Amino acid sequence: MKVLVHAGGSARSFSVQTRLYSVVADLAAVLGPYLEAADILVKDAHALDAAAAADRRLRLIDAASLEGLDPRLWLDHHDLAAVSLSNEGQDDEQSSAVWSVLRTIEAAYWRRMKIVTYVDRYGSLNSAQEWLVARALKHVDLVLVSSPATVKKLKVLGVTNELFCTASGILLQRPPSEPLRRAVADRWRIDPAQHPIVVVCPREMFSTEPPVWTAVTQFTNRFVPSRVAPEDGKESRQRFIAQMAGYSDYLVKRHGAQVVFAAMKRPDQPITRAIQETMTERAHSRLISGADAALDELSSLLAVAALQVTARPTSLLLGSPFGVPPIALGDNPALEEMMREAGLTDYYLDYATPGFAMPNLFALDEALQERTERAFAHGEELREAVLKSHGSSAKRARQNRMLLGEWLIDTFFEGQAVLSQRLSIPA
């Protein structure tokens, strides 16, 4: 079988790398030798050169621009389209990724192709995006949804397909080996034996640019703003940078920590760098991004972290196998949902509302410090809560491959007893 894989966004984003890992790992595990090729359609494809070199079946197609991408150019000569739909907040890159994935689903449908869609937890979708998601998913043959709350949301939007509640396949990744952990620690000059490691994952909370108007789909003439440009956005952004820098200095001075800033997506890099440069103790900080590191490096850093402070759901997923105690900065319902599942709503700060000019919480640094003191005092309890939540989520994640394997047999291998018996369906 030849499969076209599309997760939207840039491969220089840890979030996109995570989604691609989940889809490709499932296909490789289930199809085994029957997977002839998986063509990965992604921006900045060169960031995945190492993965492609390790498995010759992975072929990279570099999409120079998601906005101008016509999926019809790539869908021919493939048996299956496997796409991952996610929305981690309102920014230009994410909006372009959503449109691109939805266009791929629609184009595959009109070509009478079979379509599998992984729907991640998503946060803020505007009304036009919600309408398109509901419309596009009606064309999909197998829908795997990563959380119960997202299943409910899709049903409210009018999706009538059978929705299977699973979880992200990244939860099943093998933990980084000890040699890899040591190599990563040496590269980034950190010493978890001497200093607690705190991973901080900020994101742009407030827009300071004019709205960008994006075509909803190539098949309509509807246009919507991909973000809101509040008048007070610049002031709120500067306050956020100053407070996060002050909090990072507190981590160094009060707890002797080494702060590892992780820019989970490309749009996160400018504000993450600004926070680090504003610190007075920046010599005790490091900055890692998908532009200069692979996903397993970030996992290795999270594996030795004493705490993570994040505004991105993906870092919670990556840290959960290691029981990393989290503090979440919310402007995304997906974060609140994940913290609720772990029973850690006290460590969720409803900091901002998408599209609004001012934060909901002005004394962010004080709130972070108070929760940090509690997190260090009750670290073992928090780790147990995270690991317990991880166990239940990982159990759901294992269903991805079982459901995918059963569907592939019914769809492509029906009546071929030998193939059906040999097709691998891991439990």
Secondary structure, 3 states (H helix, E strand, C coil): CEEEEEEEEECCCHHHHHHHHHHHHHHHHHHHHHCCEEEEEEECHHHHHHHHHHCCCEEEEECCCCCCCCCHHHHCCCCEEEEEEEECCCCHHHHHHHHHHHHHHHHHHHCCCEEEEEEEEECCCCHHHHHHHHHHHCCCCEEEECCHHHHHHHHHCCCCCCEEECCCHHHHCCCCCHHHHHHHHHHCCCCCCCCCEEEEECCCCCCCCCCCEEECCCCCCCEEECCCCCCCHHHHHHHHHHHHHHHHHHHHHHHCCEEEEEECCHHHHHHHHHHHHHCCCHHHEEEEECCCCCHHHHHHHHHCEEEEEECCHHHHHHHHHHCCCEEEECCCHHHHHHHHHCCCHHHEECCCCCCCCCCCCCCHHHHHHHHHHHHHHCHHHHHHHHHHHHHHHHHHHHHHHHHHHHHHHHHHCCCCHHHHHHCCCCC
